[in-house]
């Protein structure tokens, strides 16, 4: 029986930083954890509904949301491929987002956007792109091949894509896998990005998992690089 663990979680503290960076006493920890979940759910539902991708105001290609806390203040980092949709003209939209997050949390909130340079090397965005195409009834084999090749052309060392469900409208659910290059899941210093998305089709949901191997990373310098990227965020 296979023993599996989340590819990102196993690397936290080694080559990856935490998505939520704060400390709390035991009596407050649960409330703050739920609050983080509410913030992420709110941002994803507002800007990252890839099922309504044609609506420009809805899909901002958000890969992850990081949260820092300082006393009674919140700092939210939104990693997105389309920061202009969140910032708006002269920062008008981001001010609206700050006000809405203040009403949600009753805390002072600052929001920074970090641009994702290459969508093809981000596991979550690749998975959402595949799911969006499957929802439009495109051939799953063609989608698999194209997504894997684009990821490799973007500079990835390896990519693995796994689809599961009633592929092509078949009576029986099955799995289809595409693997190019190498994806060393057990190497903790290997920079493996992971993403998951579901495609809603007329025959049921199809799950899509993506692993992108972007090369080796030195664990001693990884957290410094992550914090440097956060500090260079655009408002």
N, C-alpha and C positions, 0 to 999 in steps of 0.2 A: 504494500500500500504506500503510495507516494506521500511524502511529508513536504508540504509546500508552505512558503512564507511570502509575504508581500515584498517584491523586489526593491521598493523604496524604503520600507520600514526596516529591513535588515541592514541597510547602509546608513541609517541615521546615527550620527555621532562618529562616523568613520569618514565618509566622503560627502555626506549630506547634512544639512542643518534641519532643525525642527521647523514644522510649518507654523506652530504656535509657540512663541518665545515669551514666557512669563512664568512667575512663581506665585503660588497661593497656598494659604493654609488649608488644612483638611476641610474645614467647615465651608470655605468659599470655593473650593476647587470644582465641585460638581456644577455649580451655577455658572461659573466662568466658562467651563467646557461646553455647556449647553448654549451659552451666548455665542461662543465661537462658531458652533454649528449653525446657529440661526443667521449669523452674518454671512457665512459662506453660502448657505441656501438662498438667502435674499439676493446676493450678487449674481449667483448662477442663474436664478430664475429671471432676473431682470435683464441681464446682458448676454447670457450664454445658452439660449434655447436654440440649439442647432436644428431642431425640427422646423423652425420658422426662420431659416437662414436667409431667405429672400428679403425679409423685413430688416432693413439696414440697422434700425435702432435696436434690434433684438439680439443679433449675434455679434459678439465682440471677440470671439476666439480666445476665451480665457482658459489658460492651462492650469493655474493654481492660484490660491489666495493665501497669503501669509499674514499673521497677526502678531503684533507686539503690544505689550501693556506696560505702562509706566504709571503706577498709582491709579488714579481714576481717569487716565487718558488711554486712548486706543490709537494704534498706528496700523493701517491696513495697506499691504502691498498687493496689487493686482497685476499678475503676469499675463499679458495679453498681446496678441498679434495685431490688434487694431486699437491702439490707445486713443486715437482721435474720437472714437465713438463714446468713450467714457469721459474724456476731458471736455469735449464740446468746444464751441467757439468761445475763445477767451476764458476758458475754464468754467463756463456757465453750468454744464452738466455735472461736473465733479462737485460743485458747490451744492447742487440739489441732492446728490448722493450723500454728501456729508450730513446734510440736514435730516435725511431719511434714516441714516444710521444712528444719528443722535436720538431720534424719536424711538428707534428700536432698542437701543442700549441704555439711553439716558446718561451717556458719557460723551466727553469731548472726543471727536474722531478726526484724524487726519488721514487722507487717502493719497497714496502714491501709485503711479502706474509704471510698470517695468515692461519694456517692449521685448517680445519674443522674436528674435531676429530670423530664425529659420523654423518655419512651421513643420517642415519635413523631418526635423530631428527631435520633435517634441511628441512623446508617445500619446499623450492625451488628445492633442489636436489631430494627430494622424488617425486615431481611433474614431473621433467624431466625424472626420471627413469621410471615412469608409462607411460609417453608419448612415450618414446623410445620403450617400450615393445608393446604398442598399435600399433605403426608404423610397427612392425614386425608381425602384425595380430594375436597376442596372445589373448586368451579369456579375455574379459574385466572383467568378474566376478572373474576369477582366479587371475588376476593382482590386482584387488581391495582388495581382501581378503588377499593375500600374503603381499602386501605393508602395509596394516593396521596392520597386526599381527607382522611384522618385526619392525614397529615403536613402538608398545607397548612393545615388547620384549627388545628393546633398552633402555627402561626406561621412555617412555612418559607417562603422566597421562591421555592423551586422544588424539584421532586423528579423523579428519573428512575429507573425500575425496569425491569430487563431480565431476562426469564426465558428459559432455553434448555434444550431437552431434548424428550422425548416428551410434549408437553403434551396433557392430556386422553386419554392412552393411544394417541395416533396412531402409525401405523406408522413414519412418518418424523419425525425430530427437526427442530424449527424454533425460531425465536425470536419472542418477543412483547415489545413495549416499551410503556411508559406514561410519558408526559412531561407534567407540569403546571408552569406557571411557567417560570422560566429557570434553567439550571444552567451558569454560565460556567466551564468546566473549565480554560480557559487563563489566567484571571485569578488571579494568585498570591495576591492579598489577599482573594480570595473564600473564605469559610469553607465549604468543601464537605466534608461527611463522607461516608465510603464504607464499605460493608459487603458481605460475601459470605457466603452460606450455601448448603448443598445439602439438598434434600428427597429422602429415600429413599422411592421409590414402588415399586409392584409391577412397573412397566414400566421402571424404571431411575431413575437420579438426575436431578434437575432442578436446575440451577444458578440462583441468584438473586443479582443484583447490584443494589445500591441506592446512589444518589447523592442527598444531601440538601444543598441550598444554604440556609444559615442567615443570609446577609447578608455584608456586607463587614466586614473586621477590620483594624485598624491594626497593621501588622507590628511597629512599635516597642513597642507595649504588649502584644502577644499573649503573649510568653513570661512576662511579669510576671503576666498574668492566669492562665496555666496554673499557675505556681508558687504563686500565691495560693490557687487551688482545692485544690492538694495540701496546703498547710499547714492549710487548713480542714477536712481530712478527719476523719471520726469513727472512733474506735478501736473 
